[in-house]
């Protein structure tokens, strides 16, 4: 018959639990993200949204770009000037390859040309590539 003493029980508990972390280890999210801000020419924001809705999003997916989200400012004046969106990629190299393929895609060239028959829609684009910090909830 086996008798457990308090010391034995404590030692067994310590030995058993020492390999189990107190908090689950969060896996690092290897993706990189790109935040893009588009500034539309005056009066062109509606057409820009239509181009994204009807063409651009589909082509992003075709070329392996993960759509995270699209935003408009709450301020009405700013919403007529600015659109923000975020894409995700497996790596910076994948992002570069996807953008190259996207820009060379005949469907994109046609959609862009047709949507800009009355002039360019976008005055300026800002792009920032990012990775999640070690304390980000994404990890």
LODO-680961 format. One record per atom (N, C-alpha, C): residue number from 1; atom name; x, y, z. Coordinates in Angstrom, 3 decimals, always signed. Atoms other than C-alpha are relative to their C-alpha. Layout:
# residues N
kolpa;fipa;X;Y;Z
NUM;CA;X;Y;Z .
...
This chain:
# residues 139
kolpa;fipa;X;Y;Z
1;N;+0.828;-1.174;+0.000 .
1;CA;+0.000;+0.000;+0.000 .
1;C;+0.883;+1.252;+0.000 .
2;N;-0.774;-1.224;+0.163 .
2;CA;+1.278;+3.448;-0.965 .
2;C;-0.620;+1.104;+0.840 .
3;N;+0.482;-1.088;-0.842 .
3;CA;+1.016;+6.302;+1.531 .
3;C;+0.561;+1.324;-0.493 .
4;N;-0.449;-1.322;+0.404 .
4;CA;+1.165;+9.910;+0.408 .
4;C;+0.191;+0.867;+1.232 .
5;N;-0.228;-0.965;-1.072 .
5;CA;+2.782;+12.254;+2.835 .
5;C;-0.214;+1.382;-0.588 .
6;N;+0.191;-1.370;+0.468 .
6;CA;+2.233;+15.993;+2.583 .
6;C;+1.193;+0.434;-0.843 .
7;N;-1.206;-0.361;+0.748 .
7;CA;+5.837;+16.445;+1.407 .
7;C;-0.004;-0.647;-1.382 .
8;N;+0.059;+0.713;+1.278 .
8;CA;+5.433;+13.790;-1.312 .
8;C;-1.037;+0.627;-0.911 .
9;N;+1.073;-0.614;+0.784 .
9;CA;+2.187;+15.353;-2.462 .
9;C;+0.432;+1.350;-0.553 .
10;N;-0.482;-1.304;+0.448 .
10;CA;+3.756;+18.821;-2.670 .
10;C;+1.051;-0.180;-1.094 .
11;N;-1.044;+0.234;+1.013 .
11;CA;+6.803;+17.501;-4.560 .
11;C;-0.592;-0.497;-1.315 .
12;N;+0.653;+0.505;+1.218 .
12;CA;+4.585;+15.602;-7.023 .
12;C;-0.736;+1.126;-0.727 .
13;N;+0.736;-1.117;+0.595 .
13;CA;+2.455;+18.704;-7.596 .
13;C;+0.947;+0.963;-0.690 .
14;N;-0.992;-0.908;+0.586 .
14;CA;+5.505;+20.898;-8.222 .
14;C;+0.603;-0.624;-1.253 .
15;N;-0.608;+0.681;+1.150 .
15;CA;+7.089;+18.322;-10.535 .
15;C;-0.971;-0.067;-1.166 .
16;N;+1.004;+0.118;+1.051 .
16;CA;+3.856;+17.848;-12.482 .
16;C;-0.306;+1.343;-0.644 .
17;N;+0.429;-1.296;+0.532 .
17;CA;+2.998;+21.503;-12.828 .
17;C;+1.142;+0.826;-0.566 .
18;N;-1.116;-0.821;+0.465 .
18;CA;+6.497;+22.786;-13.618 .
18;C;+0.082;+0.065;-1.522 .
19;N;-0.041;-0.004;+1.460 .
19;CA;+6.116;+21.870;-17.292 .
19;C;-1.208;+0.654;-0.634 .
20;N;+1.216;-0.615;+0.531 .
20;CA;+2.748;+23.566;-17.670 .
20;C;+0.043;+1.489;+0.287 .
21;N;-0.046;-1.440;-0.240 .
21;CA;+2.860;+27.324;-18.183 .
21;C;-1.282;+0.479;+0.681 .
22;N;+1.153;-0.554;-0.712 .
22;CA;+0.571;+29.376;-15.960 .
22;C;-0.987;+0.620;-0.970 .
23;N;+0.852;-0.621;+1.004 .
23;CA;-0.774;+31.187;-19.017 .
23;C;+0.317;-0.658;-1.338 .
24;N;-0.298;+0.618;+1.295 .
24;CA;-1.165;+29.665;-22.492 .
24;C;+0.950;+0.879;-0.813 .
25;N;-0.932;-0.726;+0.842 .
25;CA;+1.657;+30.660;-24.818 .
25;C;-0.728;+0.392;-1.275 .
26;N;+0.669;-0.488;+1.206 .
26;CA;+0.301;+32.822;-27.592 .
26;C;+0.931;-0.163;-1.188 .
27;N;-0.776;+0.199;+1.215 .
27;CA;+1.478;+31.922;-31.068 .
27;C;+0.151;+1.342;-0.715 .
28;N;-0.250;-1.250;+0.696 .
28;CA;+3.075;+34.786;-32.941 .
28;C;-0.690;-0.006;-1.355 .
29;N;+0.656;-0.160;+1.299 .
29;CA;+1.073;+36.036;-35.930 .
29;C;+1.077;+0.421;-0.990 .
30;N;-1.110;-0.308;+0.901 .
30;CA;+3.607;+35.909;-38.780 .
30;C;-0.367;+0.993;-1.111 .
31;N;+0.406;-0.884;+1.097 .
31;CA;+1.555;+38.099;-41.118 .
31;C;+0.558;+1.414;+0.185 .
32;N;-0.280;-1.432;-0.030 .
32;CA;+2.478;+41.632;-42.031 .
32;C;-1.257;+0.687;-0.509 .
33;N;+1.193;-0.758;+0.350 .
33;CA;-0.135;+44.313;-42.491 .
33;C;+0.408;+1.271;-0.720 .
34;N;-0.225;-1.256;+0.705 .
34;CA;-0.391;+47.304;-44.777 .
34;C;-1.222;+0.869;+0.236 .
35;N;+1.082;-0.969;-0.136 .
35;CA;-2.467;+50.324;-43.870 .
35;C;+0.179;+1.017;-1.120 .
36;N;-0.047;-0.907;+1.142 .
36;CA;-3.305;+52.441;-46.887 .
36;C;-1.052;+1.089;+0.195 .
37;N;+0.912;-1.134;-0.077 .
37;CA;-4.865;+55.885;-46.858 .
37;C;-0.037;+0.658;-1.369 .
38;N;+0.192;-0.620;+1.309 .
38;CA;-6.298;+57.254;-50.079 .
38;C;-0.647;+1.361;+0.190 .
39;N;+0.557;-1.343;+0.020 .
39;CA;-6.969;+60.944;-50.601 .
39;C;-0.582;+0.204;-1.389 .
40;N;+0.677;-0.119;+1.294 .
40;CA;-9.531;+61.421;-53.362 .
40;C;+0.010;+1.444;-0.494 .
41;N;+0.200;-1.323;+0.590 .
41;CA;-9.713;+64.316;-55.756 .
41;C;-1.404;+0.469;+0.366 .
42;N;+1.326;-0.518;-0.359 .
42;CA;-12.656;+66.615;-54.968 .
42;C;-1.108;-0.606;-0.873 .
43;N;+1.160;+0.564;+0.692 .
43;CA;-15.975;+64.971;-55.863 .
43;C;+0.190;-1.414;-0.527 .
44;N;-0.298;+1.317;+0.573 .
44;CA;-14.373;+61.580;-56.660 .
44;C;-0.143;-1.159;+0.989 .
45;N;+0.045;+1.078;-0.994 .
45;CA;-14.886;+59.617;-53.414 .
45;C;-1.065;-1.048;-0.328 .
46;N;+1.055;+0.962;+0.337 .
46;CA;-18.166;+58.021;-54.519 .
46;C;+0.499;-0.965;-1.089 .
47;N;-0.529;+0.839;+1.083 .
47;CA;-16.508;+56.745;-57.710 .
47;C;+1.114;-0.923;+0.514 .
48;N;-1.068;+0.826;-0.566 .
48;CA;-13.520;+55.480;-55.684 .
48;C;-0.596;-1.183;+0.774 .
49;N;+0.679;+1.085;-0.725 .
49;CA;-15.803;+53.489;-53.357 .
49;C;-0.627;-1.003;-0.976 .
50;N;+0.605;+0.898;+0.997 .
50;CA;-17.635;+52.082;-56.395 .
50;C;+1.052;-0.884;-0.653 .
51;N;-1.062;+0.798;+0.619 .
51;CA;-14.359;+50.968;-57.959 .
51;C;+0.472;-1.093;+0.949 .
52;N;-0.377;+1.027;-0.974 .
52;CA;-13.345;+49.174;-54.758 .
52;C;-1.092;-1.060;+0.116 .
53;N;+1.134;+0.914;-0.188 .
53;CA;-16.807;+47.647;-54.315 .
53;C;-0.167;-0.945;-1.196 .
54;N;+0.308;+0.771;+1.208 .
54;CA;-17.139;+46.456;-57.920 .
54;C;+1.189;-0.691;-0.656 .
55;N;-1.162;+0.563;+0.710 .
55;CA;-13.577;+45.642;-58.971 .
55;C;+1.192;-0.306;+0.914 .
56;N;-1.274;+0.092;-0.710 .
56;CA;-10.639;+46.263;-56.643 .
56;C;+0.036;-1.119;+1.036 .
57;N;-0.005;+1.036;-1.053 .
57;CA;-11.642;+44.004;-53.724 .
57;C;+0.112;-1.401;-0.594 .
58;N;-0.052;+1.310;+0.665 .
58;CA;-12.214;+41.056;-56.053 .
58;C;+1.409;-0.284;-0.525 .
59;N;-1.347;+0.173;+0.540 .
59;CA;-8.827;+41.614;-57.672 .
59;C;+1.044;-0.155;+1.101 .
60;N;-0.900;+0.209;-1.136 .
60;CA;-7.078;+41.936;-54.311 .
60;C;-0.034;-1.467;+0.419 .
61;N;+0.143;+1.407;-0.397 .
61;CA;-8.442;+38.524;-53.339 .
61;C;+0.649;-0.925;-1.030 .
62;N;-0.578;+0.801;+1.089 .
62;CA;-7.435;+37.092;-56.729 .
62;C;+1.521;-0.082;+0.132 .
63;N;-1.457;-0.060;-0.076 .
63;CA;-3.840;+38.143;-56.055 .
63;C;+0.539;-0.298;+1.403 .
64;N;-0.455;+0.476;-1.299 .
64;CA;-3.685;+36.773;-52.498 .
64;C;+0.110;+1.054;+1.083 .
65;N;-0.006;-1.056;-1.012 .
65;CA;-4.206;+40.004;-50.601 .
65;C;-1.190;-0.240;+0.925 .
66;N;+1.069;+0.250;-0.972 .
66;CA;-6.204;+39.429;-47.407 .
66;C;-0.621;+1.336;+0.412 .
67;N;+0.708;-1.226;-0.358 .
67;CA;-8.826;+42.150;-46.890 .
67;C;-0.326;-0.038;+1.489 .
68;N;+0.257;-0.075;-1.439 .
68;CA;-8.866;+43.119;-43.204 .
68;C;-1.175;+0.922;+0.266 .
69;N;+1.108;-0.931;-0.200 .
69;CA;-11.165;+46.137;-43.360 .
69;C;+0.197;+1.303;-0.739 .
70;N;+0.034;-1.298;+0.668 .
70;CA;-12.122;+49.455;-44.923 .
70;C;-0.728;+0.976;+0.918 .
71;N;+0.585;-0.995;-0.885 .
71;CA;-12.959;+52.663;-43.069 .
71;C;-0.120;+1.346;-0.682 .
72;N;+0.188;-1.397;+0.379 .
72;CA;-14.285;+56.154;-43.690 .
72;C;-0.036;+0.810;+1.292 .
73;N;+0.085;-0.850;-1.185 .
73;CA;-13.843;+59.013;-41.220 .
73;C;-1.449;+0.331;+0.348 .
74;N;+1.343;-0.387;-0.438 .
74;CA;-16.905;+59.921;-39.157 .
74;C;-0.355;+1.413;-0.453 .
75;N;+0.213;-1.359;+0.456 .
75;CA;-16.479;+63.570;-40.076 .
75;C;-0.335;-0.015;-1.497 .
76;N;+0.473;+0.069;+1.394 .
76;CA;-18.443;+64.069;-43.324 .
76;C;+0.975;+0.620;-0.996 .
77;N;-0.947;-0.652;+0.907 .
77;CA;-15.946;+66.483;-44.874 .
77;C;+1.230;-0.888;-0.215 .
78;N;-1.165;+0.881;+0.107 .
78;CA;-13.025;+64.162;-44.116 .
78;C;-0.338;-1.272;-0.781 .
79;N;+0.418;+1.218;+0.709 .
79;CA;-15.011;+61.174;-45.448 .
79;C;-0.077;+0.230;-1.514 .
80;N;+0.006;-0.322;+1.430 .
80;CA;-15.266;+62.958;-48.812 .
80;C;+1.406;+0.092;-0.572 .
81;N;-1.387;-0.158;+0.430 .
81;CA;-11.499;+63.241;-48.915 .
81;C;+0.861;-1.231;+0.232 .
82;N;-0.904;+1.044;-0.468 .
82;CA;-10.104;+60.141;-47.212 .
82;C;-0.704;-1.345;+0.148 .
83;N;+0.437;+1.379;-0.210 .
83;CA;-10.540;+56.340;-47.234 .
83;C;+1.216;-0.768;+0.516 .
84;N;-1.091;+0.771;-0.598 .
84;CA;-8.453;+53.958;-45.121 .
84;C;-0.346;-1.480;-0.084 .
85;N;+0.229;+1.437;-0.041 .
85;CA;-8.034;+50.216;-45.497 .
85;C;+1.268;-0.725;+0.413 .
86;N;-1.112;+0.824;-0.466 .
86;CA;-5.847;+47.406;-44.180 .
86;C;-0.029;-1.329;-0.740 .
87;N;-0.195;+1.291;+0.648 .
87;CA;-4.508;+44.375;-46.041 .
87;C;+1.005;-0.806;+0.822 .
88;N;-0.965;+0.873;-0.675 .
88;CA;-2.602;+41.374;-44.653 .
88;C;+0.628;-0.931;-1.030 .
89;N;-0.778;+0.869;+0.890 .
89;CA;+0.051;+39.215;-46.296 .
89;C;+0.842;-0.954;+0.848 .
90;N;-0.880;+0.921;-0.737 .
90;CA;+2.189;+36.226;-45.288 .
90;C;+1.386;+0.594;+0.267 .
91;N;-1.337;-0.594;-0.135 .
91;CA;+5.369;+38.333;-45.771 .
91;C;+0.063;+1.262;-0.860 .
92;N;-0.193;-1.201;+0.831 .
92;CA;+6.684;+41.576;-47.281 .
92;C;+0.244;-0.401;-1.449 .
93;N;-0.254;+0.478;+1.364 .
93;CA;+7.899;+39.595;-50.286 .
93;C;-1.311;-0.372;-0.686 .
94;N;+1.310;+0.362;+0.557 .
94;CA;+4.382;+38.212;-50.790 .
94;C;-0.790;+1.256;-0.353 .
95;N;+0.693;-1.263;+0.275 .
95;CA;+2.999;+41.761;-50.590 .
95;C;+0.532;+0.628;-1.290 .
96;N;-0.608;-0.580;+1.204 .
96;CA;+5.448;+43.020;-53.214 .
96;C;-0.433;-0.764;-1.249 .
97;N;+0.397;+0.843;+1.136 .
97;CA;+4.625;+40.100;-55.513 .
97;C;-1.485;+0.214;-0.339 .
98;N;+1.439;-0.194;+0.218 .
98;CA;+0.857;+40.589;-55.047 .
98;C;-0.278;+1.352;-0.648 .
99;N;+0.222;-1.326;+0.584 .
99;CA;+1.008;+44.315;-55.786 .
99;C;+0.474;+0.058;-1.453 .
100;N;-0.499;+0.017;+1.387 .
100;CA;+3.091;+43.719;-58.919 .
100;C;-1.010;-0.694;-0.910 .
101;N;+0.979;+0.745;+0.807 .
101;CA;+0.625;+41.125;-60.218 .
101;C;-1.304;+0.786;-0.138 .
102;N;+1.221;-0.805;+0.037 .
102;CA;-2.328;+43.347;-59.308 .
102;C;+0.119;+1.132;-1.018 .
103;N;-0.178;-1.158;+0.886 .
103;CA;-0.950;+46.391;-61.125 .
103;C;+0.113;-0.395;-1.474 .
104;N;-0.152;+0.472;+1.376 .
104;CA;-0.225;+44.304;-64.242 .
104;C;-1.229;-0.754;-0.504 .
105;N;+1.198;+0.769;+0.361 .
105;CA;-3.622;+42.545;-64.253 .
105;C;-0.844;+0.780;-1.018 .
106;N;+0.821;-0.679;+1.014 .
106;CA;-5.573;+43.415;-67.439 .
106;C;-1.378;+0.431;+0.515 .
107;N;+1.300;-0.392;-0.578 .
107;CA;-8.835;+43.462;-65.419 .
107;C;+0.144;+1.294;+0.791 .
108;N;-0.228;-1.217;-0.768 .
108;CA;-7.367;+46.116;-63.095 .
108;C;+0.237;+1.186;-0.936 .
109;N;-0.302;-1.083;+0.941 .
109;CA;-6.011;+48.185;-65.977 .
109;C;-1.285;+0.494;-0.662 .
110;N;+1.275;-0.373;+0.624 .
110;CA;-9.439;+48.128;-67.640 .
110;C;-0.904;+0.743;+0.992 .
111;N;+0.861;-0.631;-1.008 .
111;CA;-11.338;+48.979;-64.418 .
111;C;+0.513;+1.399;+0.344 .
112;N;-0.590;-1.298;-0.330 .
112;CA;-8.934;+51.819;-63.598 .
112;C;-0.224;+0.992;-1.132 .
113;N;+0.162;-0.872;+1.162 .
113;CA;-9.055;+53.243;-67.108 .
113;C;-1.452;+0.466;-0.132 .
114;N;+1.416;-0.347;+0.135 .
114;CA;-12.864;+53.126;-67.258 .
114;C;-0.466;+0.923;+1.121 .
115;N;+0.449;-0.822;-1.130 .
115;CA;-13.310;+54.633;-63.783 .
115;C;+0.624;+1.398;-0.021 .
116;N;-0.675;-1.291;+0.046 .
116;CA;-10.955;+57.494;-64.623 .
116;C;-0.191;+0.726;-1.329 .
117;N;+0.254;-0.658;+1.297 .
117;CA;-12.480;+58.530;-67.947 .
117;C;-0.217;+1.505;+0.156 .
118;N;+0.200;-1.433;-0.272 .
118;CA;-13.352;+61.901;-66.328 .
118;C;+1.100;+0.558;+0.897 .
119;N;-1.130;-0.464;-0.804 .
119;CA;-10.013;+62.227;-64.536 .
119;C;+0.334;-0.966;+1.113 .
120;N;-0.436;+0.905;-1.069 .
120;CA;-8.030;+60.467;-61.822 .
120;C;-0.870;+0.130;+1.247 .
121;N;+0.792;+0.014;-1.234 .
121;CA;-9.858;+59.466;-58.644 .
121;C;+0.846;+0.323;+1.217 .
122;N;-0.864;-0.093;-1.179 .
122;CA;-6.908;+59.425;-56.252 .
122;C;+1.064;+1.072;-0.201 .
123;N;-1.010;-1.056;+0.041 .
123;CA;-4.756;+62.464;-55.512 .
123;C;+1.294;-0.450;+0.666 .
124;N;-1.188;+0.397;-0.774 .
124;CA;-2.410;+60.800;-53.020 .
124;C;-0.290;-1.302;+0.734 .
125;N;+0.102;+1.249;-0.749 .
125;CA;-1.767;+57.397;-51.398 .
125;C;+1.123;-0.045;+1.023 .
126;N;-0.998;+0.248;-1.035 .
126;CA;+0.001;+56.747;-48.104 .
126;C;-0.074;-1.480;+0.350 .
127;N;-0.062;+1.430;-0.304 .
127;CA;+1.143;+53.198;-47.346 .
127;C;+1.037;-0.238;+1.088 .
128;N;-0.919;+0.373;-1.074 .
128;CA;+2.704;+51.801;-44.177 .
128;C;-0.123;-1.500;+0.219 .
129;N;-0.028;+1.425;-0.311 .
129;CA;+3.741;+48.166;-43.708 .
129;C;+0.310;-0.153;+1.478 .
130;N;-0.115;+0.147;-1.448 .
130;CA;+3.455;+46.931;-40.131 .
130;C;+0.054;-1.473;+0.378 .
131;N;+0.096;+1.328;-0.600 .
131;CA;+3.958;+43.886;-37.957 .
131;C;-0.539;+0.191;+1.417 .
132;N;+0.583;-0.084;-1.335 .
132;CA;+2.204;+43.149;-34.672 .
132;C;+1.107;+0.053;+1.054 .
133;N;-0.944;-0.057;-1.113 .
133;CA;+4.020;+44.028;-31.473 .
133;C;-0.116;-1.264;+0.841 .
134;N;+0.023;+1.204;-0.843 .
134;CA;+4.866;+41.352;-28.919 .
134;C;-1.132;+0.002;+1.018 .
135;N;+1.113;-0.076;-0.947 .
135;CA;+1.988;+42.567;-26.698 .
135;C;-1.344;+0.192;-0.690 .
136;N;+1.240;-0.167;+0.756 .
136;CA;-0.604;+42.840;-29.461 .
136;C;-0.962;-1.153;+0.279 .
137;N;+0.987;+1.085;-0.177 .
137;CA;-3.847;+40.888;-28.888 .
137;C;-0.046;-0.949;-1.200 .
138;N;+0.008;+0.846;+1.193 .
138;CA;-3.289;+39.466;-32.391 .
138;C;+0.909;-1.196;+0.150 .
139;N;-0.951;+1.102;-0.163 .
139;CA;-0.588;+37.140;-31.054 .
139;C;-0.539;-1.022;+0.964 .
